[in-house]
Amino acid sequence: MNSGEAILRFNKVSFAYKQNKPILDEVDFTVRQGTKITLMGQNGAGKSTIFQLIMGVIKPESGDVNLGAGVTVAIAKQVIPRNMLGLTVREFFQSCFKEKVYDIDPKIDEVLEIVNLVADKDRIVKSFSGGQQARLLLASAIIQNPDLLLLDEPTNNLDKDGIAHLTKFLIDYQKTCLVISHDANFLNAFTHGVLYLDVFTRKIEQYTGDYFDLLVEISARIERENRKNAQLAKKIIENKEKMNYFAQKGGKMRLVAKKMRDEAKEMEEAKVDVRREDKTIRSFIIPVQQGIGGEILSITSLSVMKNHKPVQRSASISLRKGDRLLLAGPNGIGKTTLLESLASGKAKGAKIAPDVKIGYYRQDFSTLNFDDTVYQSFSSVAEDCSEEDIRSMAAGFLITGDLIYAKIGSLSEGQKGLVSFARLVMQKPGLLILDEPTNHINFRHLPVIASALNKYEGAMVLVSHIPEFVQQIKIDNVLDLSK
């Protein structure tokens, strides 16, 4: 296939899930050979659904998904499936192929070098940190050497060096790539165009250039549409005034009035639906547990990973109400492990004051029961909340309509994140433990979330590799595990 030829075409593709929720409505777009295209849209709009359609995992209700003749496709998903977490590295990569690959070890070495990860091939996948698992996901797609590479939120959990490494890889990449991401700065470094899935129309808008170019085009379009509608509205009012005048005259003037009425109706029909912007979650506050005071958390020692082995080191951390601690360090050093041990109360060298309620946001959402409905998940932590209260809270996080009765496991990763934040509001914790809370979240929501965390009056321990997000929160202390 020559550079510039169409490698992928969606032709009037429509799709809805079993619960009759329409996702795509006669979607049309084209991806050309050798281009790097961004797929953007609101949490839950259906971006991952488009990837599933491309992979052939699901079929469109109508329309066609056309891949070029002989085109191979591989995907790096957002998270490693739970049934693969118990595999060794070698087994994980072998699972990428339908038939057994006998010389797979050299291929694994090559792709691990590409993603900048050192890993024993007999090591179990679940023992890797979130950032290391993100690298494994990327490598699992690259090892297949596909014509079309699909990346679903590839920067999630990656540290600064990991994002820089991935960015360079994509800039140098010679094949076709389609990327889902909410990280505008990352995308703008390599993208040739943007496919924007509009959650309201359920159609794809195709733009040339990067995300900033998209914003300019959308703003200009909205301005044009508003201006056209304002001009039509003015003419309609003028016509109606003249129409009423002529109608009262009787005789032939009534025919003139009827003609003007028809013209006004045509102008009403000529009005366009002005493009609506993605909704942003409502501003919210995470209430602090009442009656807590004094020292909430103390850390005198902790374990970090050095050369793939745990090493004990001393620390001197004391958090009281209003104190915020940022845990820093590269992927794999032990940040998530430390947060998990703190939340479970099993951290050696750490002490949490008795009766302090912990609000724990896990990057893999494993604190959520995927078999619960959203309503059941909220009810399990809501205190003295009526169904109306729960629905109102859910609506603030864009969980509306029948979605509140959907199972957690059926939600998009971004929606699971919003559910997790809503649960924190209902829990009213005294200590917040947050592990990569920006993962999967639409960037439009991040300022709202940062503001809520900044206003939180309890103690907080935060891990985030997004400097722009962290800068919006007043941090009192930084514990760099690499030092």
C-alpha positions in Angstrom: 0.0 0.0 0.0 1.4 3.4 -1.0 1.8 6.3 1.3 -1.4 8.5 1.2 -3.8 5.7 0.2 -6.8 5.1 2.4 -5.9 2.4 4.9 -9.2 2.6 6.9 -12.7 3.9 5.9 -15.9 4.1 8.0 -18.9 4.4 5.7 -22.1 5.4 7.4 -21.4 3.2 10.5 -24.0 3.1 13.2 -23.8 1.2 16.4 -25.7 0.8 19.7 -25.2 -1.5 22.7 -27.8 -3.9 23.8 -29.4 -1.5 26.3 -30.4 0.5 23.1 -27.9 3.2 23.9 -26.9 4.7 20.5 -23.1 5.3 20.2 -22.5 6.0 16.6 -24.9 7.5 14.0 -23.9 7.0 10.3 -20.2 7.9 11.0 -17.9 8.6 8.1 -14.2 9.1 8.1 -11.0 8.1 6.3 -7.5 7.4 7.7 -4.6 7.4 5.1 -1.5 5.3 5.0 1.5 6.8 7.0 -0.6 9.3 9.0 -0.8 9.7 12.8 -4.4 10.6 13.8 -5.9 11.6 17.1 -9.3 10.3 18.2 -10.8 12.6 20.8 -14.2 13.0 22.5 -15.9 13.1 25.9 -15.6 10.3 28.4 -18.1 7.6 27.4 -18.7 9.0 23.9 -17.6 5.8 22.2 -13.9 6.2 21.3 -12.9 2.7 22.5 -16.0 1.3 20.6 -14.5 2.7 17.4 -11.3 0.7 18.1 -13.4 -2.4 18.8 -15.1 -2.0 15.4 -11.7 -1.6 13.7 -10.4 -4.7 15.4 -13.6 -6.6 14.4 -14.4 -7.5 18.0 -17.9 -6.0 17.4 -19.8 -5.4 14.2 -21.7 -2.3 13.1 -25.5 -2.4 13.0 -25.4 -0.7 9.7 -22.7 0.7 7.4 -19.2 -0.7 6.7 -15.8 -0.6 8.3 -13.3 -1.1 5.4 -9.6 -1.9 6.0 -7.2 -1.9 3.0 -6.4 -5.3 1.5 -4.1 -7.3 3.7 -3.9 -4.5 6.4 -2.9 -5.9 9.8 -4.1 -4.1 13.0 -2.8 -4.3 16.6 -4.1 -2.5 19.7 -2.5 -1.3 22.9 -5.5 -1.2 25.3 -5.9 1.2 28.3 -5.3 -1.6 30.8 -4.1 -5.1 30.8 -7.1 -7.5 31.0 -7.5 -9.1 34.4 -7.2 -12.6 33.1 -3.7 -11.8 31.8 -2.2 -10.3 35.0 -1.1 -13.8 36.1 0.9 -14.5 33.0 4.6 -14.2 32.7 6.1 -11.6 30.4 6.9 -14.3 27.9 3.4 -15.7 28.0 1.9 -12.2 27.8 3.7 -11.5 24.5 3.0 -15.0 23.2 -0.7 -14.3 23.7 -0.4 -11.6 21.1 -0.1 -14.2 18.3 -2.6 -16.8 17.1 0.1 -19.3 16.6 3.1 -20.1 18.7 6.2 -18.1 18.0 9.3 -20.2 18.7 11.9 -17.4 18.5 9.9 -14.9 20.6 12.6 -14.0 23.1 14.7 -11.9 20.7 11.5 -10.1 19.6 10.6 -9.4 23.2 14.1 -7.9 23.9 13.7 -5.7 20.8 10.3 -4.2 21.7 11.2 -3.8 25.4 14.2 -1.7 24.3 11.8 0.4 22.2 9.6 1.1 25.2 12.5 1.6 27.5 11.7 -1.3 29.9 14.0 -3.8 31.5 12.0 -7.0 32.4 12.7 -10.6 33.3 10.7 -12.7 30.8 9.6 -15.0 33.7 8.3 -12.2 35.8 4.5 -12.1 36.5 2.7 -9.2 34.7 0.8 -8.1 37.8 4.0 -7.5 39.7 4.8 -4.5 37.4 3.8 -1.0 38.3 1.0 0.8 36.4 3.6 2.7 34.3 5.5 -0.4 33.6 2.3 -2.2 32.5 1.6 0.7 30.2 4.9 0.1 28.6 4.1 -3.6 28.3 0.8 -2.8 26.6 2.6 -0.6 24.0 5.2 -3.3 23.4 2.6 -5.9 23.0 1.2 -4.0 20.0 4.5 -3.1 18.5 5.8 -6.7 18.6 3.0 -7.6 16.1 4.5 -5.1 13.5 1.0 -4.0 12.4 0.2 -1.8 9.4 -2.2 0.1 11.7 -1.3 0.7 15.3 -4.1 1.6 17.7 -3.2 3.2 21.0 -5.8 3.7 23.7 -4.7 6.3 26.3 -1.0 5.3 26.0 0.3 8.0 28.4 -1.8 6.8 31.4 0.5 5.9 34.3 3.6 6.9 32.4 6.2 9.1 34.1 7.8 12.1 32.4 10.6 10.1 30.8 8.1 7.5 29.6 5.9 10.1 27.9 9.0 11.6 26.3 10.1 8.2 25.1 6.7 7.4 23.6 6.5 10.8 22.0 9.8 10.3 20.2 8.8 6.8 19.1 5.6 8.2 17.5 7.4 11.1 15.8 9.8 8.6 14.2 7.1 5.9 13.5 6.8 5.3 9.8 3.5 3.4 9.7 -0.1 4.5 10.4 -1.2 5.2 14.0 -4.6 6.1 15.6 -4.3 7.4 19.1 -7.0 8.0 21.8 -5.7 10.4 24.4 -6.9 13.4 26.5 -3.3 14.8 26.8 -3.4 17.7 24.3 0.3 18.5 24.7 1.4 14.9 24.0 -0.9 14.7 21.0 0.2 18.0 19.5 3.8 16.7 19.3 3.1 14.2 16.5 -0.5 14.3 15.2 -1.4 15.1 11.6 -5.2 15.3 12.2 -8.0 14.9 14.6 -11.1 12.7 14.5 -13.5 14.3 17.1 -16.4 12.1 18.2 -19.3 14.5 19.1 -21.2 12.9 22.0 -24.4 14.9 21.0 -24.6 14.1 17.3 -22.8 10.7 17.6 -20.9 11.6 14.5 -17.2 12.0 13.7 -15.9 15.5 12.8 -12.6 15.3 10.9 -10.0 18.1 11.2 -6.6 18.7 9.7 -3.8 19.7 12.1 -3.4 19.3 15.9 -5.8 19.9 18.8 -5.1 23.6 18.9 -6.1 23.9 15.2 -9.3 22.0 16.1 -10.2 24.5 18.8 -9.7 27.4 16.4 -11.9 25.7 13.8 -14.6 24.8 16.3 -14.7 28.3 17.7 -15.0 29.8 14.2 -17.7 27.4 13.3 -19.8 28.1 16.3 -19.4 31.9 15.7 -20.6 31.4 12.0 -23.5 29.3 13.1 -24.6 31.7 15.8 -24.3 34.6 13.4 -26.3 32.9 10.7 -29.1 32.0 13.2 -29.2 35.6 14.5 -29.6 37.0 10.9 -32.4 34.5 10.2 -34.1 35.3 13.5 -34.0 39.0 12.6 -35.5 38.4 9.1 -38.2 36.1 10.6 -39.3 38.8 13.1 -39.5 41.4 10.2 -41.5 39.0 8.1 -44.0 38.2 10.9 -44.5 41.9 11.5 -45.2 42.6 7.8 -47.3 39.4 7.5 -49.6 40.5 10.3 -50.0 43.9 8.7 -50.9 42.5 5.3 -53.2 39.8 6.7 -55.4 42.5 8.3 -55.8 44.3 5.0 -57.7 41.4 3.4 -58.2 40.6 -0.3 -55.0 40.0 -2.3 -52.9 41.2 0.7 -53.8 37.9 2.4 -52.0 36.0 -0.4 -48.9 38.2 0.2 -49.2 37.4 4.0 -49.4 33.7 3.2 -46.3 33.8 1.0 -44.4 35.7 3.8 -45.6 33.0 6.3 -44.2 30.3 4.1 -40.9 32.2 3.8 -40.7 32.6 7.6 -41.2 28.8 7.9 -38.4 28.1 5.4 -36.1 30.5 7.4 -37.0 28.7 10.6 -36.1 25.4 9.0 -32.8 26.9 7.6 -31.6 27.6 11.2 -28.7 25.2 12.1 -28.1 23.3 15.3 -25.2 25.2 16.8 -22.4 22.7 17.7 -22.5 22.0 21.4 -19.4 21.8 23.4 -18.6 18.7 25.5 -20.2 19.0 29.0 -17.9 19.6 31.9 -18.5 18.0 35.3 -20.0 20.4 37.9 -17.8 22.0 40.5 -17.7 19.9 43.6 -16.3 19.7 47.1 -15.1 16.6 48.9 -16.3 17.1 52.5 -13.8 16.2 55.3 -14.6 13.7 58.0 -15.9 15.5 61.1 -14.2 15.3 64.5 -10.6 14.5 63.3 -7.6 16.4 64.5 -4.0 16.2 65.4 -1.6 14.0 63.4 -3.5 12.0 60.8 -0.6 10.1 59.1 3.0 9.6 60.0 5.7 7.8 57.9 9.0 7.0 59.5 10.2 4.4 57.0 9.2 2.9 53.7 10.3 0.4 51.0 11.4 1.4 47.5 12.6 -0.6 44.5 16.2 -0.3 43.6 17.6 -2.6 40.8 14.4 -4.6 41.0 14.9 -5.3 44.7 13.1 -3.7 47.7 15.2 -1.4 49.8 14.2 0.1 53.2 14.8 3.8 53.7 13.9 6.2 56.5 11.5 9.1 56.2 10.1 11.8 58.3 6.5 12.6 57.2 3.7 14.0 59.4 0.4 15.0 57.9 -2.4 16.9 59.7 -5.6 18.3 58.4 -5.0 20.4 55.3 -1.6 18.9 54.6 -0.9 17.6 51.1 2.0 15.3 50.3 3.2 14.5 46.7 4.9 11.2 46.1 7.4 11.5 43.2 9.7 9.1 41.4 10.0 7.1 38.2 7.7 4.2 37.2 8.4 1.0 39.1 10.0 2.6 42.2 7.1 1.7 44.5 4.7 4.6 44.6 1.5 2.6 44.0 2.7 -0.2 46.4 3.2 2.4 49.1 -0.2 3.9 48.6 -1.8 0.5 48.6 -0.1 -0.5 51.9 -1.2 2.9 53.4 -4.8 2.4 52.4 -4.9 -1.2 53.7 -3.2 -0.2 57.0 -0.4 -2.7 56.3 2.4 -0.2 55.6 5.4 -0.9 57.9 6.8 2.3 59.3 3.5 4.2 58.7 0.7 5.0 61.2 -2.7 6.3 60.5 -4.7 7.8 63.4 -7.5 5.6 64.7 -11.0 6.0 63.2 -9.7 8.1 60.3 -11.8 7.3 57.2 -9.7 6.8 54.1 -10.8 7.8 50.6 -8.7 5.7 48.2 -8.6 6.5 44.4 -6.8 3.6 42.7 -5.4 3.9 39.2 -6.9 0.5 38.2 -10.3 1.2 39.9 -10.0 -2.1 41.8 -11.7 -0.5 44.8 -14.9 -0.6 42.7 -17.0 -3.8 42.4 -17.4 -4.2 38.6 -20.6 -6.3 39.1 -22.3 -3.5 41.0 -24.5 -1.0 39.2 -23.4 2.6 39.6 -26.4 3.2 41.9 -25.4 0.2 44.1 -21.8 1.5 44.2 -23.0 5.0 45.4 -25.4 3.5 47.9 -22.7 1.5 49.5 -20.8 4.6 50.6 -23.6 7.3 50.8 -24.6 8.2 54.3 -28.2 9.3 54.8 -28.7 10.0 51.1 -32.0 9.6 49.3 -32.3 8.3 45.8 -32.9 11.8 44.6 -29.6 12.9 46.4 -27.7 10.1 44.7 -29.1 10.9 41.3 -28.3 14.6 41.7 -24.7 13.8 42.7 -24.4 11.4 39.8 -25.6 14.0 37.3 -22.9 16.4 38.5 -20.4 13.8 37.3 -22.3 13.2 34.0 -23.8 9.9 35.1 -27.3 10.6 33.9 -30.4 8.7 32.8 -30.2 4.9 32.7 -26.4 5.0 33.1 -26.9 5.0 36.9 -28.2 1.5 36.6 -25.4 0.3 34.3 -22.8 -2.1 35.8 -19.5 -0.5 36.7 -17.7 -3.0 34.5 -19.6 -1.8 31.4 -18.5 1.9 31.9 -15.6 3.5 30.0 -12.4 3.9 32.0 -13.1 7.7 32.1 -16.6 7.1 33.5 -15.2 4.8 36.2 -12.9 7.6 37.2 -15.8 10.0 37.5 -17.7 7.4 39.6 -14.7 7.2 41.8 -14.6 10.9 42.5 -18.4 10.9 43.2 -17.8 8.2 45.7 -15.1 10.2 47.5 -17.6 13.1 47.8 -20.1 10.7 49.5 -17.5 9.0 51.7 -16.4 12.3 53.4 -12.9 11.0 54.2 -10.3 12.3 56.6 -7.4 11.1 54.5 -7.4 11.1 50.7 -5.0 8.7 48.9 -4.9 9.4 45.2 -3.0 7.3 42.7 -2.9 9.0 39.2 -6.4 10.6 39.4 -6.0 12.2 36.0 -5.8 8.9 34.1 -8.6 8.4 31.5 -10.2 11.7 32.5 -11.2 14.3 29.9 -8.9 17.2 30.2 -11.9 19.6 30.4 -12.7 18.1 33.8 -9.2 18.3 35.2 -9.4 22.0 36.4 -12.6 21.2 38.2 -11.0 18.2 39.9 -7.8 20.1 40.8 -10.0 22.9 42.3 -11.9 20.3 44.4 -8.6 18.7 45.7 -7.2 22.2 46.5 -10.2 23.0 48.6 -10.2 19.6 50.4 -9.6 20.3 54.1 -8.3 16.8 55.2 -4.9 15.2 54.7 -3.9 14.1 51.2 -1.3 11.9 49.6 -1.1 12.3 45.8 0.7 10.6 43.0 0.5 12.3 39.6 2.9 12.5 36.6 1.0 15.5 35.1 2.8 18.7 36.2 0.1 21.0 34.9 -2.4 19.2 37.2 -0.1 19.2 40.2 0.6 22.9 39.8 -3.0 23.7 40.4 -2.9 22.1 43.9 -1.0 23.6 46.8 1.5 20.9 47.8 3.1 21.2 51.3 5.7 18.4 51.0 7.2 16.3 48.2 8.6 12.9 49.0 10.8 11.8 46.0 11.3 8.0 46.4 14.3 8.1 44.0 16.4 10.1 46.4 
